[in-house]
Amino acid sequence: MLKLLISAAAAAAIGITSAQATTFIFKGDGGLQDVPTGNIALDCGSVGADYCTADDTLGFAYAKDGISFTVKAFANNLITQLIQDISPANSGLGALSEADASQDQTQFGAAEAIEFVFNQVVTLTNLEFNQGDETDCSAAAGGEGPCGNFDLFIDNVLFANLAAVDLLAGGFTGTTFRFVATTPGAGFALAQFAIDQQVIPLPAAWPLLLSGVAGLTFSARRRKPRKA
């Protein structure tokens, strides 16, 4: 019986570490999109009231459910303006560089990239990409070209030649994520992603487990019948 109780305590402690998902939306989504916390210049895109960085060196900052991160845009490894294109709906985050100012996606032609830096280790899942002209990646290529491919650097480790698609399952774990466009004549806007995080890290659950086992053991000893 004691073994069963200990197993239950262990399961409860491990259950505390179950992951929960938080979704950040960067595309225009009927007002549901996440808004940066300051540093916003309005009406910077070619269509609609989009958000752009007022001070490009600061990028945009986002925070929700205990997760916070900054995102910046680069062109030829130099800081450039970041755009959160929210109009129309199929849009997202991209680089808006002087070398390619007419195109608001992260574009190969201007050697563009966007980089996310988180306050903790996270796992990115369900990444949605769009074309720069606000259509799905799977749609026929528009005026800014198809979505193309990208290199992903996670904490400076390269995951090469991934495809920017309507929905990328992901499972990418780290703190820093740099998306670099790699297909000539193509580029992408990052529309949204989900973040899996641990509610309580496993080491923090062990004291709960050990205290529970100690209590169960003491209780079992008190109930043990004495020998005649």
Contacts in CASP RR format, 6 or more apart in sequence:
PFRMAT RR
TARGET T0000
AUTHOR 0000-0000-0000
METHOD contacts of the structure
MODEL  1
MLKLLISAAAAAAIGITSAQATTFIFKGDGGLQDVPTGNIALDCGSVGAD
YCTADDTLGFAYAKDGISFTVKAFANNLITQLIQDISPANSGLGALSEAD
ASQDQTQFGAAEAIEFVFNQVVTLTNLEFNQGDETDCSAAAGGEGPCGNF
DLFIDNVLFANLAAVDLLAGGFTGTTFRFVATTPGAGFALAQFAIDQQVI
PLPAAWPLLLSGVAGLTFSARRRKPRKA
1 220 0 8 1.000
2 216 0 8 1.000
2 217 0 8 1.000
2 220 0 8 1.000
5 216 0 8 1.000
5 220 0 8 1.000
6 213 0 8 1.000
6 216 0 8 1.000
9 209 0 8 1.000
9 212 0 8 1.000
9 213 0 8 1.000
9 216 0 8 1.000
10 209 0 8 1.000
10 213 0 8 1.000
12 208 0 8 1.000
12 209 0 8 1.000
13 205 0 8 1.000
13 206 0 8 1.000
13 208 0 8 1.000
13 209 0 8 1.000
14 202 0 8 1.000
14 205 0 8 1.000
14 209 0 8 1.000
15 205 0 8 1.000
16 199 0 8 1.000
16 200 0 8 1.000
16 205 0 8 1.000
16 208 0 8 1.000
17 198 0 8 1.000
17 199 0 8 1.000
17 200 0 8 1.000
17 201 0 8 1.000
17 202 0 8 1.000
17 205 0 8 1.000
18 198 0 8 1.000
18 199 0 8 1.000
19 123 0 8 1.000
19 196 0 8 1.000
19 197 0 8 1.000
19 198 0 8 1.000
19 199 0 8 1.000
20 65 0 8 1.000
20 196 0 8 1.000
20 197 0 8 1.000
20 199 0 8 1.000
21 125 0 8 1.000
21 194 0 8 1.000
21 195 0 8 1.000
21 196 0 8 1.000
22 64 0 8 1.000
22 65 0 8 1.000
22 67 0 8 1.000
22 194 0 8 1.000
22 195 0 8 1.000
22 197 0 8 1.000
23 126 0 8 1.000
23 192 0 8 1.000
23 193 0 8 1.000
23 194 0 8 1.000
23 195 0 8 1.000
24 34 0 8 1.000
24 62 0 8 1.000
24 64 0 8 1.000
24 192 0 8 1.000
24 193 0 8 1.000
24 194 0 8 1.000
24 195 0 8 1.000
25 32 0 8 1.000
25 33 0 8 1.000
25 34 0 8 1.000
25 191 0 8 1.000
25 192 0 8 1.000
26 33 0 8 1.000
26 34 0 8 1.000
26 84 0 8 1.000
26 86 0 8 1.000
26 91 0 8 1.000
26 92 0 8 1.000
26 93 0 8 1.000
26 189 0 8 1.000
26 190 0 8 1.000
26 191 0 8 1.000
26 192 0 8 1.000
27 33 0 8 1.000
27 85 0 8 1.000
27 86 0 8 1.000
27 89 0 8 1.000
27 90 0 8 1.000
27 91 0 8 1.000
27 92 0 8 1.000
27 128 0 8 1.000
27 130 0 8 1.000
27 189 0 8 1.000
27 191 0 8 1.000
27 192 0 8 1.000
28 85 0 8 1.000
28 86 0 8 1.000
28 87 0 8 1.000
28 88 0 8 1.000
28 89 0 8 1.000
28 91 0 8 1.000
28 92 0 8 1.000
29 89 0 8 1.000
29 192 0 8 1.000
30 89 0 8 1.000
33 84 0 8 1.000
33 86 0 8 1.000
34 62 0 8 1.000
34 64 0 8 1.000
35 51 0 8 1.000
36 51 0 8 1.000
36 59 0 8 1.000
36 60 0 8 1.000
36 61 0 8 1.000
36 62 0 8 1.000
36 84 0 8 1.000
37 61 0 8 1.000
37 62 0 8 1.000
37 63 0 8 1.000
38 60 0 8 1.000
38 61 0 8 1.000
39 53 0 8 1.000
39 54 0 8 1.000
39 55 0 8 1.000
39 58 0 8 1.000
39 59 0 8 1.000
39 60 0 8 1.000
39 61 0 8 1.000
40 51 0 8 1.000
40 52 0 8 1.000
40 53 0 8 1.000
40 54 0 8 1.000
40 60 0 8 1.000
41 51 0 8 1.000
41 52 0 8 1.000
41 53 0 8 1.000
41 54 0 8 1.000
42 49 0 8 1.000
42 50 0 8 1.000
42 51 0 8 1.000
42 52 0 8 1.000
43 49 0 8 1.000
43 50 0 8 1.000
44 50 0 8 1.000
44 51 0 8 1.000
44 52 0 8 1.000
44 81 0 8 1.000
44 83 0 8 1.000
44 96 0 8 1.000
45 52 0 8 1.000
45 83 0 8 1.000
45 85 0 8 1.000
45 96 0 8 1.000
45 104 0 8 1.000
46 102 0 8 1.000
46 104 0 8 1.000
47 87 0 8 1.000
47 88 0 8 1.000
47 134 0 8 1.000
48 86 0 8 1.000
48 87 0 8 1.000
49 86 0 8 1.000
49 87 0 8 1.000
50 83 0 8 1.000
50 84 0 8 1.000
50 85 0 8 1.000
50 86 0 8 1.000
50 87 0 8 1.000
50 91 0 8 1.000
50 104 0 8 1.000
51 60 0 8 1.000
51 83 0 8 1.000
51 84 0 8 1.000
51 86 0 8 1.000
52 81 0 8 1.000
52 82 0 8 1.000
52 83 0 8 1.000
52 84 0 8 1.000
52 96 0 8 1.000
53 59 0 8 1.000
53 60 0 8 1.000
53 72 0 8 1.000
53 73 0 8 1.000
53 81 0 8 1.000
53 82 0 8 1.000
56 72 0 8 1.000
56 73 0 8 1.000
56 79 0 8 1.000
56 80 0 8 1.000
56 81 0 8 1.000
56 82 0 8 1.000
57 72 0 8 1.000
57 79 0 8 1.000
58 70 0 8 1.000
58 72 0 8 1.000
59 70 0 8 1.000
59 71 0 8 1.000
59 72 0 8 1.000
59 73 0 8 1.000
59 82 0 8 1.000
60 70 0 8 1.000
60 71 0 8 1.000
60 72 0 8 1.000
60 82 0 8 1.000
60 84 0 8 1.000
60 93 0 8 1.000
61 68 0 8 1.000
61 69 0 8 1.000
61 70 0 8 1.000
62 68 0 8 1.000
62 69 0 8 1.000
62 70 0 8 1.000
62 71 0 8 1.000
63 69 0 8 1.000
65 197 0 8 1.000
67 118 0 8 1.000
67 119 0 8 1.000
67 120 0 8 1.000
67 122 0 8 1.000
67 195 0 8 1.000
67 197 0 8 1.000
68 118 0 8 1.000
68 119 0 8 1.000
69 116 0 8 1.000
69 117 0 8 1.000
69 118 0 8 1.000
69 119 0 8 1.000
70 116 0 8 1.000
70 117 0 8 1.000
71 82 0 8 1.000
71 93 0 8 1.000
71 114 0 8 1.000
71 115 0 8 1.000
71 116 0 8 1.000
71 117 0 8 1.000
72 79 0 8 1.000
72 82 0 8 1.000
72 114 0 8 1.000
72 115 0 8 1.000
73 79 0 8 1.000
73 80 0 8 1.000
73 81 0 8 1.000
73 82 0 8 1.000
73 83 0 8 1.000
73 94 0 8 1.000
73 95 0 8 1.000
73 96 0 8 1.000
73 97 0 8 1.000
73 106 0 8 1.000
73 112 0 8 1.000
73 113 0 8 1.000
73 114 0 8 1.000
73 115 0 8 1.000
74 80 0 8 1.000
74 95 0 8 1.000
74 112 0 8 1.000
74 113 0 8 1.000
74 114 0 8 1.000
74 115 0 8 1.000
75 95 0 8 1.000
75 97 0 8 1.000
75 98 0 8 1.000
75 99 0 8 1.000
75 100 0 8 1.000
75 110 0 8 1.000
75 111 0 8 1.000
75 112 0 8 1.000
75 113 0 8 1.000
76 99 0 8 1.000
76 110 0 8 1.000
76 111 0 8 1.000
77 111 0 8 1.000
80 95 0 8 1.000
80 96 0 8 1.000
80 97 0 8 1.000
80 98 0 8 1.000
80 112 0 8 1.000
81 95 0 8 1.000
81 96 0 8 1.000
81 97 0 8 1.000
82 93 0 8 1.000
82 94 0 8 1.000
82 95 0 8 1.000
82 96 0 8 1.000
82 114 0 8 1.000
83 93 0 8 1.000
83 94 0 8 1.000
83 95 0 8 1.000
83 96 0 8 1.000
83 104 0 8 1.000
84 92 0 8 1.000
84 93 0 8 1.000
84 94 0 8 1.000
85 91 0 8 1.000
85 92 0 8 1.000
85 93 0 8 1.000
85 94 0 8 1.000
85 104 0 8 1.000
85 132 0 8 1.000
85 134 0 8 1.000
85 189 0 8 1.000
86 92 0 8 1.000
88 134 0 8 1.000
89 134 0 8 1.000
90 130 0 8 1.000
90 131 0 8 1.000
90 134 0 8 1.000
90 135 0 8 1.000
90 136 0 8 1.000
90 191 0 8 1.000
91 130 0 8 1.000
91 132 0 8 1.000
91 134 0 8 1.000
91 189 0 8 1.000
91 191 0 8 1.000
92 130 0 8 1.000
92 189 0 8 1.000
92 190 0 8 1.000
92 191 0 8 1.000
92 192 0 8 1.000
93 106 0 8 1.000
93 114 0 8 1.000
93 189 0 8 1.000
93 190 0 8 1.000
93 191 0 8 1.000
94 104 0 8 1.000
94 105 0 8 1.000
94 106 0 8 1.000
94 112 0 8 1.000
94 114 0 8 1.000
94 188 0 8 1.000
94 189 0 8 1.000
94 190 0 8 1.000
95 105 0 8 1.000
95 106 0 8 1.000
95 107 0 8 1.000
95 110 0 8 1.000
95 112 0 8 1.000
95 113 0 8 1.000
95 114 0 8 1.000
96 104 0 8 1.000
97 107 0 8 1.000
97 110 0 8 1.000
97 112 0 8 1.000
99 109 0 8 1.000
99 110 0 8 1.000
100 107 0 8 1.000
100 109 0 8 1.000
100 110 0 8 1.000
100 112 0 8 1.000
103 110 0 8 1.000
103 132 0 8 1.000
103 144 0 8 1.000
104 132 0 8 1.000
104 144 0 8 1.000
104 189 0 8 1.000
105 130 0 8 1.000
105 131 0 8 1.000
105 132 0 8 1.000
105 144 0 8 1.000
105 187 0 8 1.000
105 188 0 8 1.000
105 189 0 8 1.000
106 112 0 8 1.000
106 113 0 8 1.000
106 114 0 8 1.000
106 150 0 8 1.000
106 179 0 8 1.000
106 181 0 8 1.000
106 187 0 8 1.000
106 188 0 8 1.000
106 189 0 8 1.000
106 190 0 8 1.000
107 144 0 8 1.000
107 181 0 8 1.000
107 185 0 8 1.000
107 186 0 8 1.000
107 187 0 8 1.000
108 181 0 8 1.000
108 182 0 8 1.000
108 183 0 8 1.000
108 184 0 8 1.000
108 185 0 8 1.000
108 186 0 8 1.000
108 187 0 8 1.000
109 181 0 8 1.000
109 184 0 8 1.000
109 185 0 8 1.000
111 181 0 8 1.000
112 180 0 8 1.000
112 181 0 8 1.000
112 187 0 8 1.000
113 178 0 8 1.000
113 179 0 8 1.000
113 180 0 8 1.000
113 181 0 8 1.000
114 178 0 8 1.000
114 179 0 8 1.000
114 190 0 8 1.000
115 176 0 8 1.000
115 177 0 8 1.000
115 178 0 8 1.000
115 179 0 8 1.000
116 176 0 8 1.000
116 177 0 8 1.000
116 178 0 8 1.000
117 175 0 8 1.000
117 176 0 8 1.000
118 174 0 8 1.000
118 175 0 8 1.000
118 176 0 8 1.000
120 175 0 8 1.000
120 197 0 8 1.000
121 173 0 8 1.000
121 174 0 8 1.000
121 175 0 8 1.000
122 173 0 8 1.000
122 174 0 8 1.000
122 175 0 8 1.000
122 195 0 8 1.000
122 196 0 8 1.000
122 197 0 8 1.000
123 171 0 8 1.000
123 172 0 8 1.000
123 173 0 8 1.000
123 174 0 8 1.000
123 195 0 8 1.000
123 196 0 8 1.000
123 197 0 8 1.000
124 170 0 8 1.000
124 171 0 8 1.000
124 172 0 8 1.000
124 173 0 8 1.000
124 177 0 8 1.000
124 193 0 8 1.000
124 194 0 8 1.000
124 195 0 8 1.000
125 169 0 8 1.000
125 170 0 8 1.000
125 171 0 8 1.000
125 172 0 8 1.000
125 193 0 8 1.000
125 194 0 8 1.000
125 195 0 8 1.000
125 196 0 8 1.000
126 167 0 8 1.000
126 168 0 8 1.000
126 169 0 8 1.000
126 170 0 8 1.000
126 192 0 8 1.000
126 193 0 8 1.000
126 194 0 8 1.000
127 167 0 8 1.000
127 168 0 8 1.000
127 170 0 8 1.000
127 190 0 8 1.000
127 192 0 8 1.000
127 193 0 8 1.000
128 166 0 8 1.000
128 167 0 8 1.000
128 168 0 8 1.000
128 190 0 8 1.000
128 191 0 8 1.000
128 192 0 8 1.000
128 193 0 8 1.000
129 137 0 8 1.000
129 147 0 8 1.000
129 164 0 8 1.000
129 165 0 8 1.000
129 166 0 8 1.000
129 168 0 8 1.000
129 188 0 8 1.000
129 189 0 8 1.000
129 190 0 8 1.000
129 191 0 8 1.000
130 136 0 8 1.000
130 137 0 8 1.000
130 147 0 8 1.000
130 188 0 8 1.000
130 189 0 8 1.000
130 191 0 8 1.000
131 137 0 8 1.000
131 139 0 8 1.000
131 141 0 8 1.000
131 142 0 8 1.000
131 144 0 8 1.000
131 145 0 8 1.000
131 146 0 8 1.000
131 147 0 8 1.000
131 187 0 8 1.000
131 188 0 8 1.000
131 189 0 8 1.000
132 144 0 8 1.000
132 145 0 8 1.000
132 187 0 8 1.000
132 188 0 8 1.000
132 189 0 8 1.000
133 142 0 8 1.000
133 143 0 8 1.000
133 144 0 8 1.000
133 145 0 8 1.000
135 142 0 8 1.000
136 166 0 8 1.000
137 146 0 8 1.000
137 147 0 8 1.000
137 148 0 8 1.000
137 164 0 8 1.000
137 165 0 8 1.000
137 166 0 8 1.000
137 188 0 8 1.000
138 165 0 8 1.000
138 166 0 8 1.000
141 186 0 8 1.000
144 187 0 8 1.000
145 185 0 8 1.000
145 186 0 8 1.000
145 187 0 8 1.000
146 183 0 8 1.000
146 185 0 8 1.000
146 186 0 8 1.000
146 187 0 8 1.000
147 163 0 8 1.000
147 164 0 8 1.000
147 165 0 8 1.000
147 186 0 8 1.000
147 187 0 8 1.000
147 188 0 8 1.000
148 163 0 8 1.000
148 164 0 8 1.000
148 181 0 8 1.000
148 182 0 8 1.000
148 183 0 8 1.000
148 186 0 8 1.000
148 187 0 8 1.000
148 188 0 8 1.000
149 161 0 8 1.000
149 162 0 8 1.000
149 163 0 8 1.000
149 164 0 8 1.000
149 181 0 8 1.000
149 182 0 8 1.000
149 183 0 8 1.000
149 186 0 8 1.000
150 161 0 8 1.000
150 162 0 8 1.000
150 164 0 8 1.000
150 179 0 8 1.000
150 180 0 8 1.000
150 181 0 8 1.000
150 182 0 8 1.000
150 183 0 8 1.000
150 187 0 8 1.000
150 188 0 8 1.000
151 158 0 8 1.000
151 159 0 8 1.000
151 160 0 8 1.000
151 161 0 8 1.000
151 162 0 8 1.000
151 179 0 8 1.000
151 180 0 8 1.000
151 182 0 8 1.000
152 158 0 8 1.000
152 159 0 8 1.000
152 162 0 8 1.000
152 172 0 8 1.000
152 177 0 8 1.000
152 178 0 8 1.000
152 179 0 8 1.000
152 180 0 8 1.000
153 159 0 8 1.000
153 176 0 8 1.000
153 177 0 8 1.000
153 178 0 8 1.000
153 180 0 8 1.000
154 172 0 8 1.000
154 173 0 8 1.000
154 174 0 8 1.000
154 176 0 8 1.000
154 177 0 8 1.000
155 174 0 8 1.000
155 175 0 8 1.000
155 176 0 8 1.000
156 176 0 8 1.000
159 172 0 8 1.000
161 182 0 8 1.000
162 168 0 8 1.000
164 187 0 8 1.000
164 188 0 8 1.000
171 196 0 8 1.000
179 188 0 8 1.000
179 190 0 8 1.000
181 187 0 8 1.000
181 188 0 8 1.000
END
